Amino acid sequence: MNYGLMISCRLEELLQAHIRRGNWTQKDEENVYEQAFKQVMEERPEAWAAGNIRVGGYILLSEPPHHSPPLNFDHPE
């Protein structure tokens, strides 16, 4: 997961480097994304990715509670 986040953060850095003017369109954003994505994949040829790899600002990782049965050393099963 950290590796994927690193790639996504690098993509965000490249996207933020572009100045968006008042007449910026969704097509402009898509073109810049494609260029940035291509650059990131060239920088990291070992990575496999496709589509939109942006993950946003927050990720919540949660694990379910783990319940272990009590150990009973007096009476092995």
C-alpha positions in Angstrom: 0.0 0.0 0.0 2.8 2.4 0.8 4.3 1.9 -2.7 0.9 2.7 -4.3 0.6 5.8 -2.1 4.1 6.9 -3.1 3.2 6.7 -6.8 -0.1 8.5 -6.3 1.7 11.3 -4.3 4.2 11.7 -7.1 1.4 12.0 -9.6 -0.2 14.7 -7.5 3.1 16.6 -7.4 3.2 16.6 -11.2 -0.4 17.7 -11.4 0.1 20.5 -9.0 2.9 21.9 -11.1 0.4 22.9 -13.8 -1.2 26.3 -13.7 -4.9 26.2 -14.3 -6.3 29.3 -15.8 -9.9 30.4 -15.9 -10.8 28.6 -19.1 -9.4 25.3 -17.8 -11.6 22.4 -19.0 -12.1 18.8 -18.0 -10.4 17.8 -21.2 -7.4 19.9 -20.2 -7.3 18.1 -16.8 -7.5 14.7 -18.5 -4.6 15.6 -20.8 -2.4 16.8 -18.0 -3.3 13.7 -16.0 -2.4 11.4 -18.9 1.0 13.2 -19.3 1.7 13.0 -15.5 0.6 9.4 -15.4 2.9 8.5 -18.3 5.8 10.3 -16.6 5.3 8.5 -13.3 5.1 5.1 -15.0 8.3 5.9 -16.9 10.0 6.9 -13.6 8.8 3.6 -12.0 8.8 1.0 -14.8 8.4 -1.8 -12.2 4.9 -0.5 -11.4 1.8 -1.7 -13.1 -1.1 0.8 -13.1 -4.0 1.9 -15.3 -6.8 4.4 -15.1 -7.2 6.8 -12.3 -4.7 6.1 -9.5 -5.5 9.2 -7.4 -6.4 8.2 -3.8 -7.3 11.5 -2.2 -6.1 13.1 1.0 -7.2 10.6 3.6 -7.1 6.9 3.9 -8.5 5.1 6.9 -7.1 1.7 7.6 -9.1 -0.4 10.0 -8.7 -3.9 11.2 -11.4 -5.9 12.8 -10.9 -6.8 16.5 -9.0 -10.0 16.9 -10.3 -12.3 19.6 -8.1 -15.1 20.7 -9.4 -17.9 22.9 -7.9 -17.9 26.4 -4.9 -20.1 26.8 -5.4 -23.0 29.1 -2.1 -24.6 30.1 -3.7 -26.9 32.7 -5.9 -28.8 30.3 -4.4 -29.3 26.8 -7.0 -30.2 24.1 
